[in-house]
């Protein structure tokens, strides 16, 4: 299944899923690009035309992730040195056409932006056969060797930043995360946390960012986390025959708590 086809189910998250979040120095970093929901999904092949930004950041070193077209896993790269490696991906704009308004309404409600469906009606848009464009901004934190280091803002339009290192810091009181949009804290927005615990049980808990765009989320040893934050906004087009009428930007981040 190609990336565009897999992306067509709009309510789905999109994330990096490393085969191992903690690696010895010199080991290959292997990770899937996964599209799905409730932390279950389809592993997508590497398609370079859909990934204008695709890199690993370790300290001050930014290395493009190289792969062959169609590779699964989509990440299989050697990273020199030790520390906190940040896998980074940005997609091109893709699009989905809604056949039912209820699906769009459900999506906006799940992402805690129910006003979007109301705006759709107010704009006089049809209740089916309308298109939304969307773009994904993806990060994952992987410990290599000593795992030392910190996450930071990497210049994506919407981005989740870990304010602690889950592999080296004491996060017994929770994991602090911050959401940014256009380089500024995203205030009062949903930060959806999905977790798979050591027994394989998946939970989904919504948080709301504070006045600094921050939220302290659960941090249970042995659990893998997927953080998700989505922005939806109107495009300056009210004619569904001329292209998308909505756009969404999705941020995700994965990490584990040893």
C-alpha positions in Angstrom: 0.0 0.0 0.0 1.4 3.4 -1.0 1.7 6.2 1.5 -1.0 8.3 -0.2 -3.5 5.4 0.0 -2.6 4.6 3.6 -3.1 8.2 4.5 -6.6 8.3 3.1 -8.2 7.2 6.4 -8.1 10.7 7.9 -8.7 10.0 11.6 -5.5 7.9 11.7 -2.3 9.0 13.5 1.0 8.7 11.7 4.2 7.9 13.7 7.7 6.5 13.9 7.7 3.1 15.7 11.3 2.1 16.4 12.0 -1.6 16.8 14.0 -0.7 19.9 14.0 2.6 21.7 17.3 1.9 23.5 20.3 0.8 21.5 24.0 0.2 22.0 26.3 2.7 20.4 27.0 1.7 16.8 23.8 -0.3 16.4 21.4 0.3 13.5 18.4 2.4 14.2 15.4 0.6 12.7 12.0 2.1 12.7 8.7 1.8 10.9 6.6 4.7 9.5 3.2 3.6 10.8 -0.3 4.9 10.0 -3.2 3.7 12.0 -5.2 4.2 15.2 -5.0 3.2 18.8 -1.3 2.4 18.2 -2.1 -0.3 15.7 -1.6 0.3 12.0 0.0 -0.3 8.6 3.8 -0.1 8.2 4.5 2.1 5.2 7.3 1.8 2.7 9.8 4.6 2.2 8.6 6.9 -0.6 11.0 9.8 -0.9 8.7 12.0 -3.0 6.3 12.2 0.1 9.1 13.0 2.6 10.8 16.3 1.9 12.3 16.2 5.4 13.7 12.9 6.7 16.6 13.0 9.1 18.1 12.0 12.4 19.4 14.6 14.8 22.0 13.7 17.4 23.5 16.6 19.3 24.5 19.2 16.7 24.7 16.7 13.9 21.8 16.4 11.4 22.1 13.4 9.1 19.6 12.7 6.3 18.1 9.3 6.5 18.9 7.4 3.3 16.8 4.5 2.1 15.8 2.8 -1.1 12.3 3.4 -2.5 9.9 0.9 -1.0 12.1 0.0 2.0 10.3 -1.5 5.0 11.2 -0.6 7.7 11.4 2.9 6.3 14.3 3.7 8.7 17.4 1.5 8.8 20.4 3.7 9.5 23.6 3.7 11.4 24.1 6.7 13.7 27.6 7.6 14.8 28.1 8.4 18.5 26.0 8.2 21.6 23.2 10.3 22.9 19.5 11.1 22.4 18.7 10.6 18.7 15.7 12.4 17.3 14.1 10.9 14.2 12.4 13.6 12.2 10.0 13.4 9.2 7.8 15.9 7.4 5.4 14.9 4.6 4.2 16.8 1.6 0.6 18.0 1.6 -1.7 15.1 0.9 -5.4 15.1 0.6 -8.6 13.2 1.6 -12.1 13.6 0.2 -15.0 13.1 2.6 -17.9 11.1 1.4 -19.9 11.7 4.6 -20.1 14.8 6.8 -20.4 12.5 9.9 -16.8 11.3 9.3 -15.4 14.8 9.1 -17.5 15.9 12.2 -16.2 12.9 14.1 -12.6 13.7 13.2 -12.9 17.3 14.4 -14.5 16.2 17.6 -11.8 13.6 18.3 -9.2 16.3 17.8 -11.1 18.6 20.2 -11.9 21.2 17.5 -15.7 20.7 17.2 -16.1 24.4 16.0 -14.6 23.3 12.7 -17.8 21.3 11.8 -19.9 24.3 12.8 -17.8 26.6 10.6 -18.2 24.1 7.7 -22.0 24.6 7.8 -21.6 28.4 8.3 -19.5 28.6 5.1 -22.3 26.9 3.2 -20.1 24.0 2.2 -21.7 20.7 1.1 -22.0 17.8 3.5 -20.1 15.4 1.2 -17.5 15.3 -1.6 -15.3 18.0 -0.1 -11.6 17.7 0.3 -9.1 18.4 3.1 -5.3 18.7 2.6 -3.0 17.7 5.4 0.6 17.4 6.4 2.4 15.3 9.0 5.2 16.4 11.3 6.8 13.4 13.0 9.4 12.8 15.7 10.7 9.9 17.8 13.2 9.8 20.6 15.7 6.9 20.6 18.5 6.4 23.2 21.9 5.4 21.7 24.6 4.3 24.1 24.3 6.5 27.2 21.2 8.2 25.7 22.3 11.6 27.1 20.9 14.8 25.5 17.7 16.7 25.1 14.9 17.2 22.6 14.4 20.7 21.1 12.4 22.7 18.7 13.3 21.7 15.2 11.4 24.2 13.1 8.3 22.3 12.1 5.0 24.2 11.8 3.4 22.2 14.6 5.7 20.3 16.9 5.8 18.4 20.2 8.9 18.9 22.3 9.9 16.7 25.2 11.1 18.8 28.1 12.8 15.9 29.8 14.8 12.9 28.5 12.7 9.8 29.2 15.9 7.6 29.2 18.1 9.6 31.6 15.9 11.9 33.7 13.7 11.3 36.7 10.2 11.4 35.3 8.5 9.6 38.2 6.2 12.6 38.6 5.2 12.7 34.9 6.7 13.5 31.5 6.6 17.2 30.6 5.8 17.9 27.0 5.3 21.2 25.1 3.4 21.8 21.9 4.4 24.6 19.5 2.8 26.1 16.5 4.7 28.4 14.2 7.5 28.4 16.8 5.2 29.7 19.6 3.5 27.7 22.4 0.2 26.2 21.4 -2.1 27.2 24.3 -5.3 25.4 25.3 -4.9 22.7 22.7 -5.5 19.0 23.0 -2.4 16.8 23.4 -3.7 13.2 22.9 -1.5 10.6 24.6 -1.7 7.0 23.5 0.2 4.4 25.5 1.0 0.7 25.2 2.0 -0.8 28.5 4.3 -3.8 29.1 1.3 -6.1 28.9 0.3 -4.7 25.5 -2.8 -2.9 26.8 -3.4 0.4 24.9 -4.9 3.5 26.6 -5.8 6.9 25.2 -5.9 10.0 27.4 -6.5 13.6 26.2 -4.6 16.4 27.9 -5.0 20.2 27.4 -1.9 22.4 27.2 -1.5 25.2 29.7 -0.7 28.9 29.1 2.8 27.9 28.1 1.7 25.1 25.7 2.8 22.5 28.3 1.3 19.4 29.8 2.7 16.8 32.2 1.6 13.4 31.1 1.7 9.9 32.6 5.0 8.1 32.5 4.8 4.4 33.4 7.9 2.2 33.3 7.8 -0.2 30.4 5.2 1.8 28.4 5.6 3.1 24.9 4.0 6.5 24.2 2.6 8.3 21.2 1.8 12.0 21.6 -0.5 13.6 19.0 -1.6 17.2 18.5 -3.6 18.4 15.4 -4.5 21.8 14.1 -7.4 22.3 11.6 -8.1 25.5 9.7 -10.1 26.9 6.8 -8.5 27.4 3.4 -9.5 30.5 1.4 -11.6 28.5 -0.9 -15.4 27.9 -0.7 -15.7 26.1 -4.0 -15.2 22.3 -3.5 -14.7 21.8 -7.2 -11.5 23.9 -7.1 -9.6 22.1 -4.4 -9.3 21.6 -0.6 -11.5 23.7 1.7 -9.8 22.6 4.9 -6.2 21.9 6.0 -4.9 20.0 9.0 -1.4 19.8 10.4 -0.5 16.8 12.6 2.3 16.6 15.1 3.4 13.2 16.6 6.1 12.0 18.9 7.0 8.5 20.1 9.2 7.5 23.0 9.3 4.8 25.7 9.8 4.9 29.5 12.4 2.2 30.5 
